[in-house]
Amino acid sequence: MSEYPCVNVCDYHGVNYKMRWPELVGMPAPVCAATIKEDNPFVTSIINLVPSDEGVNPNYCCNRVYLFLDQNDVCIAVPKVG
């Protein structure tokens, strides 16, 4: 799961980028990914997961967001940096 470099220091150079996206629950995965990348350019990895599919990496990465999706690729939990 670590095909990207994990950044664990959230230094956004004084800019208050978005870290949580509750408004994306119920939206399709491509819309979620585009919105997240637009709202926070420091996010370099968005990992799509169907909850029963795989677990999450326990380390915290400031450049990673997990998208928890149902079988129709619709977001079912609040995406957040981590």
Secondary structure as the mmCIF struct_conf table of DSSP 4:
data_model
#
loop_
_struct_conf.conf_type_id
_struct_conf.id
_struct_conf.beg_label_comp_id
_struct_conf.beg_label_asym_id
_struct_conf.beg_label_seq_id
_struct_conf.end_label_comp_id
_struct_conf.end_label_asym_id
_struct_conf.end_label_seq_id
BEND BEND1 TYR A 4 TYR A 4
BEND BEND2 VAL A 9 VAL A 9
TURN_TY1_P TURN_TY1_P1 HIS A 13 GLY A 14
STRN STRN1 ARG A 20 ARG A 20
HELX_RH_3T_P HELX_RH_3T_P1 PRO A 22 LEU A 24
TURN_TY1_P TURN_TY1_P2 VAL A 25 GLY A 26
BEND BEND3 MET A 27 MET A 27
STRN STRN2 PRO A 28 PRO A 28
HELX_RH_AL_P HELX_RH_AL_P1 ALA A 29 ASP A 39
TURN_TY1_P TURN_TY1_P3 PRO A 41 PHE A 42
STRN STRN3 SER A 45 LEU A 49
TURN_TY1_P TURN_TY1_P4 PRO A 51 ASP A 53
BEND BEND4 PRO A 58 ASN A 59
TURN_TY1_P TURN_TY1_P5 CYS A 62 ASN A 63
STRN STRN4 ARG A 64 PHE A 68
STRN STRN5 LEU A 69 LEU A 69
TURN_TY1_P TURN_TY1_P6 GLN A 71 ASN A 72
BEND BEND5 ASP A 73 ASP A 73
STRN STRN6 VAL A 74 CYS A 75
BEND BEND6 ALA A 77 ALA A 77
STRN STRN7 LYS A 80 VAL A 81
#
